[in-house]
Amino acid sequence: MTKAIILTALLACASSQANTLEPIKQVVVNQGQLVLNMADFKPILQRWAGRDVEVGYEAYVDVVNIADSDTLFFDAQGEITAKWFASNFAMTARMSCSGIAAGASKVYGKRLDAQSYPAKPQISELRHGMSQCKQLKIELAKEGALSRQFYTKIEQIDFTVALHSSQQGGL
């Protein structure tokens, strides 16, 4: 009986770990764009008024084929759509690579004349000192008071990112 309980517990742990290990996407330097969507971003949560509030989203992407390049050009753009009742919002898109800042963009979504317009972040930055760039972090942070962030319901995220290196003729 004890062995059956232990075996059941081990199987439960193994299956829960298998569900949490998701493959990390990769962006290949000088090989085109990587497309990310809402499913690729994990919510960033903060506790407010007894609830967990989504204050932003983050995604991690492995960088492949950097070939000891010290200079990288970061090229990213996206479209962030909110529910119609929360279409007036601000977000800051930030990119960093292995902890080194790569670029940022503050954008606004709005509702005007009964039509919603998405926020469209765009980051185009040339950075030196990036030879240790192994993992790209993309963070989309809601702006404003925490109550404002609570009511901003993001419906869709579409984001593309490409990296180019001068070492491999990509710049």
N, C-alpha and C positions, 0 to 999 in steps of 0.2 A: 504494500500500500504506500509506504513512504517513497519507494523508488518510483512509483507511478506519479506521485505528486511532484517529485523533483523533476522527472522527465517532462511533465506537463508545463512546469514553470520554465524550464529551459527552452522548450519549444515556443512558448509564449514570448519570451524575451527575444529569441532569434527572429520570430516573425515580426515583432514590433520594430526591431532594428532594421530588418530588410525593408520595411515600409518607409523608414526615415532616410535611407540612403538613396538619394536621387543623383543621377549623373549630372555633373557640372558641364555646362555648354562651353565650347571653345571658340575663340576668335583666332584665326590664323593670320599672322602679319603678312601683308601684301597679297592676300587671297580673297578679297571681296568683303561683303558685309555679312554680319551675323544678325539675324532677325529675332527679336525677343518680343513676347507678348505678356499679357496679364499673368498667365500661368507660370512664367519664369521669374516673377517677382514675389518675394516674401513680404508680408505686411510687417511694418515696424509698429509695435504697440506701446502705448503709454496708458497708465491707469488714471482715470478721471471720473469722479462722481460714482465710484463703485463699479465702473465698467472699463473694459479695455478699448481704447480708442486707436484707430489706425491713423497714425500721424505721418506715415510715409510708406515707401516700399523700397526694397533693395534686392539686387541680383548680383551674383558673383559669376565671373566668366574667366576661365583659364586662358592665358595667352600662350600661343604656340608659335614656334618658328621665329623667335626674336633674334637669334644668331648674334648675340653679343652686341647688338646695336645700342648706342648711347642716345640716339635721337629717334623719337617716335612722333608721328602725326596722328592725333586722335580725331576721328570724324564720326560724330553721332548726331542723330536727329530722332525725334519722336513725336507722338501725338497722344495726349492724355485727355480722355473724355470723362466727364462727370454726369451724374443723373441730372435731368432737366431742372429739378428744383434746387440744385446745388451747383449750378454752372458758373457762378461768380466765385472764382478761387485763384489762389496763387500757389505756385510750386517752385522749388529750386531743384534743379537736376545737377548732381555732382558726380564726377568720375574721378577715381583714384586708382593707381596701379601699385600694388604691394605697399600701400600706405603713403605713396607719394601723390600729391594732388596733380590732377591732369587737366581739369577744366570744370566750369560751372555755367549754368544758365538759369536765370530767373524768368519765369513765364506766367502768363495769366490765361485762364479760361473765362469766358463770359457768356452771359445770356443777354441778348439785345433784340428787341422787337419780336419776342416769342420764339427766338431761334438761339440754340446753343452753339458756341464756338469752342473747339478744344484748345488746350494749351499745347504749344509746339516748341519744346526745348530743342536747342541746337548747340552743339559743342564742336568747335573746330580749333584745335590747339596744337601747336608744335612745342614739344617738351624735350629738353636735354637732360641727361643724367638718369635715363630710364633703363639702363642695362640690366637691372635686377627686376624688371617688370615681369611678374609671373602670373598674377591674378588681378583682374580688373573688377573693381567694385562700382556699381552704378546705384546711386541713391536718389530717389525722388521724394523730397520732403515737402509736406503740406506746410503752408505759411499761415501766419495769423494766430489769433487766440486759440487755445485748446478747444473751446466750444465751437469755434468756426471750423476747426479741423474735424471735429466729431460729425458735424452736419454735411461736410463735403464727402460725398459718396462717389468714389472713382469707379467708373463702369468698365473702362477699357484702357489698356496701355499697349501701345505699339512703339517699339524702339529698335533702331538699327545702329550698329556700331561697326566701325572698320578701323584697323590700325595699319599705318604705313611706315616703313623704315627706309632711311637713306642708304643703309648698308646693302640692301638687296635691290636697289634701284626702284624703290616704291615712291620716292618723293620727286 
